[in-house]
Amino acid sequence: MAAAAQLTPGAVAAIAEHVDGYGRLKPVLQVMDVSARSMLMVLSDGVHTLQFTLAHAEEQRITDGSIVKGTIVHLREFTCNTIQHRRIIFIIKLGILQSECAIIGSPVPYGSMNVPSEQGPNVAAAAAQTYGATYSGDPGLPESSVAPRTSQVANNQGPDAPAIDNVGLPTYIFLFPFTGRKNFEQNVPRLDCFDSSLAIRATYTYNGHETGSNEDSHEYDRNEKCRSIFSNWIDSTENSYEYYRHWVIHEEHRKVCIQGLRVKNELFRHLTPGEEVCEIAFRAFKRIELQNSMKARIHVRRHFVTIDWARYALVYKPDHELWDDIFSSKWNGYDVAYCQMIISLVEIQKTWSCYVWDFTAMRLTIVDPLAREGNAELIRRKHFSRAAGLHAHLITCIDKRLPSHAKKTQAPLLWNFICLTNVAQEAESDNTALYSLYLALEFDGVQIRKPPTKDRLMDFRNSLAYHIVRIDGNTGYCPEKAMAIN
């Protein structure tokens, strides 16, 4: 065993009390415990220990065995967030100074000596009502995926046990176990904005009162005719110079261009939609949602976030212009602060999933097309640290830009993290983008209204192709014959 290295004195206390945001320190610490399942590490400065979450870019160091108990690491970049009095610390970049070293000192968890004994029960009760991101699967690691300022409170409920809710909905994986009141006993408002056919629909039920119209038959028939003409032109036109023009040129927070050939191949020839198609699709969803709310004369209930948000958030890259564009108080006529749900597409390990934050139910639902009962553990591991990081990033954005939502994030309710299973039985790793787009529309906050079938996906592809070329603000060059009806 190599000689003991010099750790940075007082580093754990400094990090634990660091202001939210990017860390200014670059301390040398020792690994006291590490989990390859959850990508969590307990680091020590020789006196105190603190729990950290490793960013996606650095996870390979754990899986390949570079980081083990006793390893001396140099924190080069990290970020801190505080959610309801609890610390979430993400290591973005680190270096390995010494692979093996004897444990230095006899460190204790930071803050464990500062909690008055008479407050023990109250601390536990408060912890059970603040943040539901608890984890209990790795011996030696604290029970929470976040590092609290006070002592950790263990939760005896296992995170991996599947359960059926009390109204017979599909099985859920508990990424983070429920504590406090059961979420499924709440009355979740019905939310039928529009479905995968992308018809103009708007039906909301709140407090027992239904608002809006299920369908405007005249407009629906008109859109169906337009989509039919568009689809028939593509099906009957195999080779045309029109395919090599940009059918979509759209600029919102960034410019996206999509060639006609990509529209044809990715939405009519069964290839998986690419990143640009997914981005324009979510921009189109926002506009359709706005149309629905205007027809029903109510606030927009679902806000579809650009896929750029999750990409930047996963690597902790700040982009204030992007955040302002996503979470500004007004967007094209509606106030994001009134939205019940914020929906994002997230790409992890080259597959796509849909993340839905419900601010009424205080619940993050992860809709992964590949989630099955048989691979629950793999799916949990795949989303564990990313879900916590994205949630922390979203809450940080909201706290700064949406004061009304910020109040909800501080409410004494529990944010539950769950993942649906068996939502897309035929999905495979190479078509998760298409399924995630479909499921983003069909998930109503509780369940998938119309499970994806071959026919529904085909209809969805055709409808999506039509809507992305017809998106408001498109300056591309669509073939005139395909867009005969305006």
C-alpha positions as CSV (number, residue, x, y, z in Angstrom):
1,M,0.0,0.0,0.0
2,A,1.4,3.4,-1.0
3,A,2.2,6.1,1.6
4,A,-0.5,8.4,2.8
5,A,-1.2,11.4,0.7
6,Q,-1.8,14.9,1.9
7,L,-5.6,15.7,2.0
8,T,-7.0,19.2,1.9
9,P,-7.8,20.2,5.5
10,G,-11.4,21.4,6.1
11,A,-12.4,20.6,2.5
12,V,-15.6,18.7,3.4
13,A,-16.9,21.5,5.6
14,A,-16.1,24.1,2.9
15,I,-17.9,22.1,0.2
16,A,-20.9,21.3,2.5
17,E,-21.3,25.0,3.3
18,H,-20.5,26.2,-0.2
19,V,-23.0,28.5,-1.9
20,D,-25.1,27.0,-4.7
21,G,-23.4,26.9,-8.0
22,Y,-20.0,25.9,-9.3
23,G,-17.4,25.2,-6.7
24,R,-14.4,27.4,-6.4
25,L,-12.4,24.8,-4.5
26,K,-10.2,22.1,-6.0
27,P,-9.5,19.9,-2.9
28,V,-7.7,16.6,-2.6
29,L,-9.9,14.0,-0.9
30,Q,-10.0,10.2,-0.3
31,V,-12.7,7.8,-1.3
32,M,-14.2,6.1,1.7
33,D,-16.9,4.2,-0.1
34,V,-18.1,3.9,-3.7
35,S,-21.1,2.3,-5.4
36,A,-21.0,1.2,-9.1
37,R,-24.8,0.7,-9.0
38,S,-25.8,4.3,-8.1
39,M,-22.6,6.2,-9.0
40,L,-22.4,7.6,-5.5
41,M,-19.1,8.2,-3.6
42,V,-18.3,9.1,0.0
43,L,-15.2,11.3,0.2
44,S,-13.1,12.3,3.2
45,D,-10.7,15.0,4.1
46,G,-9.4,12.9,7.0
47,V,-11.8,14.4,9.5
48,H,-15.2,14.5,7.9
49,T,-17.0,12.6,5.1
50,L,-19.6,13.8,2.6
51,Q,-21.6,12.1,-0.1
52,F,-21.1,13.0,-3.8
53,T,-22.8,12.0,-7.1
54,L,-20.5,11.4,-10.0
55,A,-21.4,13.0,-13.3
56,H,-22.1,10.9,-16.4
57,A,-18.8,11.8,-18.1
58,E,-16.8,10.4,-15.2
59,E,-18.8,7.2,-14.5
60,Q,-16.3,5.1,-16.4
61,R,-13.8,5.6,-13.6
62,I,-16.0,3.6,-11.3
63,T,-17.1,0.9,-13.7
64,D,-13.6,0.1,-14.8
65,G,-12.3,-0.1,-11.3
66,S,-10.1,3.0,-11.4
67,I,-11.8,4.4,-8.3
68,V,-12.0,2.1,-5.3
69,K,-12.0,2.5,-1.5
70,G,-8.9,4.4,-0.5
71,T,-8.3,6.1,-3.9
72,I,-7.0,9.7,-3.6
73,V,-8.8,12.0,-6.0
74,H,-8.5,15.6,-7.0
75,L,-11.8,17.5,-7.4
76,R,-11.3,19.7,-10.4
77,E,-14.8,20.8,-11.0
78,F,-18.1,20.3,-9.1
79,T,-21.4,22.0,-8.5
80,C,-23.7,22.4,-5.5
81,N,-27.4,22.6,-5.2
82,T,-29.6,22.9,-2.1
83,I,-33.1,21.5,-2.3
84,Q,-35.3,21.9,0.8
85,H,-32.3,22.1,3.2
86,R,-30.5,19.2,1.6
87,R,-27.2,19.3,-0.4
88,I,-26.8,17.7,-3.8
89,I,-23.1,17.8,-4.9
90,F,-22.2,16.6,-8.3
91,I,-18.6,15.9,-9.4
92,I,-18.2,17.1,-12.9
93,K,-14.5,16.4,-13.4
94,L,-11.9,14.8,-11.2
95,G,-8.4,13.4,-11.4
96,I,-6.9,10.3,-9.7
97,L,-3.7,11.1,-7.8
98,Q,-3.2,7.8,-6.1
99,S,-5.0,4.5,-6.9
100,E,-4.5,2.8,-3.5
101,C,-3.9,4.3,-0.1
102,A,-4.6,3.3,3.5
103,I,-7.5,5.1,5.0
104,I,-6.4,8.4,6.5
105,G,-7.7,9.3,9.9
106,S,-11.0,8.3,11.4
107,P,-13.5,10.6,9.6
108,V,-17.1,10.9,10.6
109,P,-20.1,12.2,8.5
110,Y,-20.1,16.0,8.3
111,G,-22.9,17.5,10.5
112,S,-23.5,14.3,12.5
113,M,-22.0,15.9,15.6
114,N,-24.2,19.0,15.3
115,V,-27.7,17.6,15.5
116,P,-29.2,18.0,19.0
117,S,-30.4,14.7,20.3
118,E,-33.8,16.1,21.4
119,Q,-34.5,17.1,17.8
120,G,-34.0,13.6,16.4
121,P,-37.6,12.7,15.9
122,N,-38.4,16.0,14.4
123,V,-35.5,15.8,12.0
124,A,-36.7,12.4,10.8
125,A,-40.2,13.6,10.3
126,A,-39.0,16.6,8.4
127,A,-36.8,14.5,6.2
128,A,-39.7,12.2,5.3
129,Q,-41.6,15.2,4.0
130,T,-38.9,17.1,2.1
131,Y,-37.4,15.2,-0.7
132,G,-38.0,11.6,-1.8
133,A,-34.7,10.9,-3.5
134,T,-33.7,8.2,-0.9
135,Y,-31.6,5.2,-1.8
136,S,-30.9,2.1,0.2
137,G,-29.1,-0.5,-1.7
138,D,-25.3,-0.2,-1.1
139,P,-23.8,-1.1,2.3
140,G,-21.7,1.7,3.7
141,L,-23.4,4.5,1.7
142,P,-25.8,6.9,3.4
143,E,-29.4,6.2,2.7
144,S,-30.0,9.3,0.6
145,S,-28.8,10.2,-2.9
146,V,-28.3,13.7,-1.6
147,A,-26.0,15.0,1.1
148,P,-28.0,16.7,3.8
149,R,-26.7,19.4,6.1
150,T,-27.9,17.4,9.1
151,S,-27.6,13.6,9.8
152,Q,-29.0,11.2,7.3
153,V,-32.3,9.5,8.0
154,A,-32.6,5.9,6.9
155,N,-35.6,4.7,5.1
156,N,-36.5,1.0,5.5
157,Q,-38.6,0.8,2.4
158,G,-36.6,-0.8,-0.5
159,P,-36.4,1.1,-3.8
160,D,-36.7,-1.8,-6.2
161,A,-39.9,-3.5,-5.2
162,P,-42.5,-3.2,-8.0
163,A,-46.1,-2.3,-7.0
164,I,-49.5,-2.0,-8.4
165,D,-51.4,1.2,-7.6
166,N,-54.8,1.1,-6.1
167,V,-56.7,1.6,-9.3
168,G,-55.0,-1.1,-11.3
169,L,-52.7,1.0,-13.4
170,P,-49.4,-0.5,-14.8
171,T,-46.5,-1.6,-12.6
172,Y,-44.1,1.1,-11.4
173,I,-40.5,0.9,-10.5
174,F,-39.8,2.9,-7.4
175,L,-36.6,4.6,-8.3
176,F,-36.8,6.3,-4.9
177,P,-39.2,4.8,-2.4
178,F,-42.3,6.5,-1.2
179,T,-42.5,7.9,2.2
180,G,-45.4,9.9,3.8
181,R,-48.8,9.7,2.2
182,K,-49.3,7.4,-0.8
183,N,-49.2,9.3,-4.1
184,F,-51.8,7.2,-5.8
185,E,-54.4,8.1,-3.3
186,Q,-54.4,11.7,-4.4
187,N,-56.9,12.9,-6.9
188,V,-54.8,13.7,-9.9
189,P,-56.6,16.1,-12.4
190,R,-57.5,14.6,-15.7
191,L,-55.4,16.1,-18.5
192,D,-56.4,15.4,-22.1
193,C,-54.7,18.1,-24.1
194,F,-54.1,16.4,-27.4
195,D,-53.1,12.8,-28.3
196,S,-50.7,11.1,-30.6
197,S,-53.0,11.8,-33.6
198,L,-52.1,15.5,-32.9
199,A,-55.8,16.4,-33.3
200,I,-56.9,19.7,-31.8
201,R,-58.4,18.6,-28.6
202,A,-58.7,20.2,-25.2
203,T,-60.4,18.5,-22.3
204,Y,-59.5,19.3,-18.7
205,T,-61.2,18.2,-15.5
206,Y,-60.5,20.2,-12.4
207,N,-62.5,19.9,-9.2
208,G,-65.1,17.8,-11.0
209,H,-65.7,20.4,-13.7
210,E,-64.9,19.6,-17.3
211,T,-63.8,22.5,-19.5
212,G,-63.3,22.6,-23.3
213,S,-64.3,20.5,-26.2
214,N,-63.1,17.0,-27.0
215,E,-62.9,17.7,-30.7
216,D,-63.7,20.4,-33.2
217,S,-64.9,18.1,-36.0
218,H,-64.7,20.7,-38.7
219,E,-61.0,21.5,-38.0
220,Y,-60.2,17.9,-37.3
221,D,-61.6,16.9,-40.7
222,R,-59.7,19.7,-42.4
223,N,-56.4,18.7,-40.8
224,E,-57.0,15.1,-41.7
225,K,-57.4,16.1,-45.4
226,C,-54.2,18.1,-45.3
227,R,-52.2,15.3,-43.7
228,S,-53.6,12.9,-46.2
229,I,-52.5,15.0,-49.2
230,F,-49.1,15.5,-47.7
231,S,-48.6,11.7,-47.0
232,N,-49.9,10.7,-50.4
233,W,-47.5,13.0,-52.1
234,I,-44.5,11.5,-50.3
235,D,-45.7,7.9,-50.8
236,S,-46.1,8.5,-54.5
237,T,-43.0,10.6,-55.1
238,E,-39.9,8.4,-54.8
239,N,-37.3,10.6,-56.5
240,S,-37.5,14.4,-56.6
241,Y,-35.2,17.4,-56.2
242,E,-37.7,18.6,-53.6
243,Y,-36.3,16.1,-51.1
244,Y,-32.9,17.9,-51.1
245,R,-34.3,21.2,-50.1
246,H,-34.7,22.3,-46.5
247,W,-38.4,21.7,-45.7
248,V,-37.9,23.0,-42.2
249,I,-35.8,26.1,-41.2
250,H,-36.9,27.2,-37.8
251,E,-35.3,29.5,-35.3
252,E,-36.3,29.7,-31.6
253,H,-33.4,29.6,-29.2
254,R,-31.2,28.1,-32.0
255,K,-31.6,27.5,-35.7
256,V,-32.7,24.0,-36.9
257,C,-32.7,22.9,-40.5
258,I,-34.2,19.6,-41.7
259,Q,-33.9,18.4,-45.3
260,G,-36.9,16.8,-47.0
261,L,-35.1,13.6,-47.4
262,R,-34.8,13.3,-43.6
263,V,-38.5,13.9,-43.1
264,K,-39.2,11.1,-45.6
265,N,-36.7,8.6,-44.2
266,E,-37.2,9.3,-40.5
267,L,-41.0,9.6,-40.5
268,F,-42.2,7.7,-43.5
269,R,-39.5,5.0,-44.1
270,H,-39.3,3.7,-40.5
271,L,-35.9,5.1,-39.5
272,T,-35.8,6.5,-36.0
273,P,-36.3,10.3,-35.7
274,G,-33.0,12.2,-35.3
275,E,-32.2,14.9,-32.8
276,E,-33.4,17.8,-35.1
277,V,-36.7,16.1,-35.7
278,C,-37.2,15.6,-32.0
279,E,-36.4,19.2,-31.3
280,I,-38.9,20.6,-33.9
281,A,-41.5,18.1,-32.7
282,F,-41.4,19.5,-29.2
283,R,-41.6,23.0,-30.5
284,A,-44.7,21.9,-32.5
285,F,-46.2,20.3,-29.4
286,K,-45.9,23.6,-27.5
287,R,-47.8,25.4,-30.3
288,I,-50.5,22.8,-30.4
289,E,-50.9,22.9,-26.7
290,L,-51.3,26.7,-26.9
291,Q,-54.0,26.3,-29.5
292,N,-55.8,23.8,-27.3
293,S,-55.7,26.1,-24.3
294,M,-57.0,29.1,-26.3
295,K,-59.9,27.0,-27.5
296,A,-60.7,25.9,-24.0
297,R,-60.0,29.4,-22.6
298,I,-57.8,28.1,-19.9
299,H,-54.1,28.2,-19.1
300,V,-51.7,26.0,-20.9
301,R,-51.1,22.9,-18.7
302,R,-48.1,21.2,-20.3
303,H,-44.9,22.9,-21.2
304,F,-42.6,21.0,-23.6
305,V,-39.0,21.9,-22.9
306,T,-36.4,21.9,-25.7
307,I,-34.2,18.8,-25.7
308,D,-31.2,21.1,-25.4
309,W,-32.1,21.8,-21.8
310,A,-31.5,18.2,-20.7
311,R,-28.4,17.9,-22.8
312,Y,-26.8,20.9,-21.2
313,A,-28.1,20.1,-17.7
314,L,-26.6,16.5,-17.8
315,V,-23.1,18.0,-18.4
316,Y,-23.7,20.9,-16.0
317,K,-23.0,23.5,-18.7
318,P,-24.6,26.8,-18.0
319,D,-26.4,28.6,-20.8
320,H,-28.3,31.5,-19.3
321,E,-29.8,32.5,-22.7
322,L,-31.2,29.0,-23.1
323,W,-32.6,29.0,-19.6
324,D,-34.3,32.4,-20.1
325,D,-35.8,31.2,-23.3
326,I,-37.2,28.0,-21.7
327,F,-38.3,29.4,-18.3
328,S,-39.1,33.0,-19.1
329,S,-42.4,34.1,-17.6
330,K,-44.0,34.4,-21.0
331,W,-43.6,32.2,-24.0
332,N,-45.6,32.9,-27.2
333,G,-48.7,33.9,-25.3
334,Y,-48.7,31.7,-22.3
335,D,-47.2,31.8,-18.8
336,V,-45.0,28.8,-18.0
337,A,-45.7,29.4,-14.3
338,Y,-49.3,28.2,-14.8
339,C,-48.3,24.9,-16.4
340,Q,-49.1,21.8,-14.4
341,M,-46.5,19.7,-16.1
342,I,-43.0,20.3,-17.6
343,I,-42.0,17.7,-20.1
344,S,-38.5,16.9,-21.4
345,L,-36.9,14.4,-23.7
346,V,-33.7,13.0,-22.2
347,E,-31.0,11.0,-24.0
348,I,-29.0,8.6,-21.8
349,Q,-26.7,5.9,-23.0
350,K,-27.8,6.5,-26.6
351,T,-31.5,5.9,-25.8
352,W,-34.3,8.3,-25.3
353,S,-36.8,8.7,-22.4
354,C,-39.5,11.1,-21.4
355,Y,-39.3,13.0,-18.1
356,V,-42.5,14.5,-16.8
357,W,-42.5,16.9,-13.8
358,D,-46.0,17.2,-12.3
359,F,-46.2,20.2,-10.0
360,T,-49.7,19.3,-8.8
361,A,-48.8,15.8,-7.7
362,M,-45.2,16.8,-6.8
363,R,-44.0,13.8,-8.9
364,L,-41.3,13.2,-11.5
365,T,-42.4,10.3,-13.8
366,I,-39.8,8.8,-16.0
367,V,-41.3,7.1,-19.1
368,D,-38.6,4.9,-20.6
369,P,-39.8,2.8,-23.6
370,L,-37.3,0.1,-22.7
371,A,-38.5,-0.4,-19.1
372,R,-39.8,-3.9,-18.4
373,E,-40.4,-5.9,-15.3
374,G,-37.4,-8.1,-16.1
375,N,-34.9,-5.2,-16.4
376,A,-36.1,-3.0,-13.5
377,E,-32.6,-3.0,-11.9
378,L,-30.9,-1.9,-15.0
379,I,-33.4,0.9,-15.7
380,R,-33.1,2.1,-12.1
381,R,-29.3,2.3,-12.4
382,K,-29.6,4.0,-15.8
383,H,-31.7,6.8,-14.5
384,F,-30.7,7.1,-10.8
385,S,-28.1,9.8,-10.7
386,R,-29.3,11.6,-13.9
387,A,-32.8,12.0,-12.5
388,A,-31.5,13.6,-9.3
389,G,-29.3,15.9,-11.3
390,L,-31.9,17.0,-13.8
391,H,-34.4,17.5,-11.0
392,A,-31.9,19.7,-9.1
393,H,-31.2,21.7,-12.2
394,L,-34.8,22.2,-13.0
395,I,-35.6,23.3,-9.5
396,T,-32.7,25.8,-9.6
397,C,-34.0,27.2,-12.9
398,I,-37.5,27.5,-11.4
399,D,-36.4,29.1,-8.2
400,K,-34.7,31.9,-10.2
401,R,-37.2,32.4,-13.0
402,L,-40.6,31.2,-11.8
403,P,-41.4,32.5,-8.4
404,S,-44.9,31.0,-8.3
405,H,-43.5,27.5,-9.0
406,A,-40.6,28.1,-6.6
407,K,-43.2,28.2,-3.8
408,K,-44.4,24.8,-4.8
409,T,-41.0,23.3,-4.7
410,Q,-40.6,24.5,-1.1
411,A,-44.0,23.1,0.0
412,P,-43.9,20.5,2.7
413,L,-44.8,17.7,0.3
414,L,-42.7,14.9,-1.1
415,W,-41.4,14.8,-4.6
416,N,-41.7,11.2,-5.7
417,F,-39.5,9.8,-8.5
418,I,-41.1,6.9,-10.3
419,C,-40.6,5.0,-13.6
420,L,-43.3,3.4,-15.6
421,T,-42.8,-0.1,-16.9
422,N,-44.3,-2.1,-19.8
423,V,-45.4,1.1,-21.6
424,A,-44.0,0.1,-25.0
425,Q,-43.5,-3.7,-25.2
426,E,-42.2,-3.6,-28.8
427,A,-39.7,-0.8,-28.3
428,E,-36.1,-1.4,-29.0
429,S,-32.9,0.6,-28.3
430,D,-32.8,1.9,-31.9
431,N,-36.3,3.4,-31.9
432,T,-36.7,4.9,-28.5
433,A,-36.8,8.5,-29.9
434,L,-40.1,7.7,-31.8
435,Y,-41.6,6.0,-28.8
436,S,-40.6,8.8,-26.4
437,L,-42.2,11.4,-28.6
438,Y,-45.4,9.3,-28.7
439,L,-45.4,8.7,-25.0
440,A,-44.8,12.3,-24.2
441,L,-48.2,13.0,-25.7
442,E,-50.1,10.0,-24.4
443,F,-49.0,10.2,-20.8
444,D,-51.7,12.1,-18.9
445,G,-49.9,12.4,-15.5
446,V,-50.9,8.9,-14.3
447,Q,-51.0,6.5,-17.2
448,I,-50.5,6.0,-20.9
449,R,-53.9,6.7,-22.5
450,K,-53.3,4.8,-25.7
451,P,-50.6,2.2,-25.6
452,P,-48.4,2.3,-28.7
453,T,-49.3,-0.1,-31.4
454,K,-48.0,-0.5,-34.9
455,D,-51.0,1.3,-36.5
456,R,-50.9,4.1,-33.9
457,L,-47.2,4.6,-34.4
458,M,-47.7,4.8,-38.2
459,D,-50.4,7.3,-37.9
460,F,-48.3,9.3,-35.4
461,R,-45.3,9.3,-37.8
462,N,-47.5,10.8,-40.6
463,S,-49.1,13.4,-38.3
464,L,-45.8,14.4,-36.9
465,A,-44.2,14.9,-40.3
466,Y,-47.1,17.1,-41.3
467,H,-47.0,19.2,-38.2
468,I,-43.2,19.8,-38.2
469,V,-43.3,21.2,-41.7
470,R,-46.4,23.3,-40.9
471,I,-44.9,24.6,-37.6
472,D,-45.5,28.3,-37.1
473,G,-42.4,30.3,-38.0
474,N,-41.0,27.7,-40.5
475,T,-39.2,29.5,-43.4
476,G,-38.3,26.3,-45.2
477,Y,-39.2,25.3,-48.7
478,C,-42.0,22.7,-48.6
479,P,-43.1,21.2,-51.9
480,E,-46.2,23.1,-53.1
481,K,-48.1,20.0,-54.4
482,A,-47.7,18.3,-51.0
483,M,-49.0,21.4,-49.2
484,A,-51.9,22.0,-51.6
485,I,-54.4,22.9,-48.9
486,N,-53.5,25.8,-46.6
